[in-house]
Amino acid sequence: MTERPTDQTAPAADRTADRTADRTADRTADLTRWRRDQLADLLYFGAASLRSDGAAQWLDDDDVPDVTRPVHTWITARMAHVYAFSSLLGVPGAGELADKALRGLRGVLVDAEYGGWVSSRGPGPRPGDLAATEEGSVDGTKSAYAHAFVVLAAASGTIAGREGARELLDAALAVLDERFWEPGPRMHADEWSRDWSALDEYRGVNGNMHAVEALLAAHDATGDAEWLDRAVSIADRVIGWASENAWRIPEHFDAGWNPLPDYNADRPRDPFKPYGSTPGHGLEWARLLLQVDVAAGTAGARTEAAVALFDRAVADGWDGEHGGGFVYTVDWSGVPVEPRRYHWVAAEAVAAAEVLGRVTGESRFAEVAAGWWAWIDRFLVDPERGSWHHELDTDNRPDGVTWVGKPDVYHAAQAVILPDLPLTGSLAASAKAAGQILG
């Protein structure tokens, strides 16, 4: 039998190729270990946010809850989602933290009087404040954005088998369906008053983007094709708008879904509804489109659109002339409007690149991802206090104009584990398929 050539007997070209492959494998293994260490650090950091009643508090740069701020539904739901999918991966203690955050959604943040979920409660009373109550400080706005994250949290909890998650999912899907879904345009409305008596005329893509994420997870959790059908129709509507706009996604619309290109021109740093085009959302949509294709069994149908969104977002957003980093927003010709760097944009960039590289087989995506991981490690990761800096100035120094503190682990946690998981419609389903790789 012919033996496998050794390093000494193999031709020089083969030995060189073997050594190159070995070095590549070593780098890949090192990056995988680094990403998993990052996930562990993010999960440790985020745990401090959860109060005894399950509501997630805003965390400052030192991992200390900021009791002067309210507890938000969207943050609590994100924490529930992250710890739920981490429990599926075998992370010790993650299931209990998911349970706690899910209790916060069922108890603290649900609106027992009018139904649905309030945007936030608090800040609560301080010691000696006998007259003050947290109930007296409620933002009762009912937003599609927050409700989408409740659906996501409950769906991930259901996939992870957490107690009470399925009942929460059914309730959240009912509200999303009955109050926000508009059958005509097949999109979600954006905001209601607390008592559901007044619907805002504004319509937006951000809430619908996270609804796609949530509906894909709901489909994985329930098997109900209706949720997948809605995610597909929203995604295809956004593809149409973007393709007609040089692949910059219009984000703001009136009640008839007519675009409002100058919306919030005086608020370029708005954290949820900024003026102009948001490269980070182009990157996020690129990944979601590929997940839609996996969930719908339409492999390749939306790959071209995903690549176009990715390429436009990188061309507009990556600021290579000033040390790298993605700007937050650009105008409709691609000129930066808000040049500060937000951590979530970089997280979505590497996540999209990792998935696109897998789906297309093109090496360019792995190459840019490697460079972005290095940039993240250098500028965003905070090795002393934990988590990632949420905002940098244009010189890549930690800043806090829009994002003060480190309230969110969702984007970063997803980004660092996604490369290790099979691609499905949702992070939780991917984690379940991967098994307890972190146990």
Stockholm file with secondary structure:
# STOCKHOLM 1.0

chainA/1-439         MTERPTDQTAPAADRTADRTADRTADRTADLTRWRRDQLADLLYFGAASLRSDGAAQWLDDDDVPDVTRPVHTWITARMAHVYAFSSLLGVPGAGELADKALRGLRGVLVDAEYGGWVSSRGPGPRPGDLAATEEGSVDGTKSAYAHAFVVLAAASGTIAGREGARELLDAALAVLDERFWEPGPRMHADEWSRDWSALDEYRGVNGNMHAVEALLAAHDATGDAEWLDRAVSIADRVIGWASENAWRIPEHFDAGWNPLPDYNADRPRDPFKPYGSTPGHGLEWARLLLQVDVAAGTAGARTEAAVALFDRAVADGWDGEHGGGFVYTVDWSGVPVEPRRYHWVAAEAVAAAEVLGRVTGESRFAEVAAGWWAWIDRFLVDPERGSWHHELDTDNRPDGVTWVGKPDVYHAAQAVILPDLPLTGSLAASAKAAGQILG
#=GR chainA/1-439 SS CCCCCCTTTSCHHHHHHHHHHHHHHHHHHHHHHHHHHHHHHHHHHHHTTBCTTSCBCCBCTTSCBCTTSCEEHHHHHHHHHHHHHHHHTTCTTHHHHHHHHHHHHHHTSBCTTTSSBCSEECCCCCTTCCSCCGGGSEECCEEHHHHHHHHHHHHHHHHTTCTTHHHHHHHHHHHIIIIIEETTTTEECCEECTTSCCBCSCEEHHHHHHHHHHHHHHHHHHCCHHHHHHHHHHHHHHHHHHHTTTTCCCCEECTTCCBCTTTTTTCTTCSSSCSSBCHHHHHHHHHHHHHHHHHHTCTTTTHHHHHHHHHHHHHHHBCGGGTSCBCSEECTTSCEEECCEEHHHHHHHHHHHHHHHHHHCCHHHHHHHHHHHHHIIIIIBCTTTCSBCSEECTTSCBCCSSCCSCCCCHHHHHHHHGGGSCCCSSHHHHHHHHCSTTC
#=GC SS_cons         CCCCCCTTTSCHHHHHHHHHHHHHHHHHHHHHHHHHHHHHHHHHHHHTTBCTTSCBCCBCTTSCBCTTSCEEHHHHHHHHHHHHHHHHTTCTTHHHHHHHHHHHHHHTSBCTTTSSBCSEECCCCCTTCCSCCGGGSEECCEEHHHHHHHHHHHHHHHHTTCTTHHHHHHHHHHHIIIIIEETTTTEECCEECTTSCCBCSCEEHHHHHHHHHHHHHHHHHHCCHHHHHHHHHHHHHHHHHHHTTTTCCCCEECTTCCBCTTTTTTCTTCSSSCSSBCHHHHHHHHHHHHHHHHHHTCTTTTHHHHHHHHHHHHHHHBCGGGTSCBCSEECTTSCEEECCEEHHHHHHHHHHHHHHHHHHCCHHHHHHHHHHHHHIIIIIBCTTTCSBCSEECTTSCBCCSSCCSCCCCHHHHHHHHGGGSCCCSSHHHHHHHHCSTTC
//
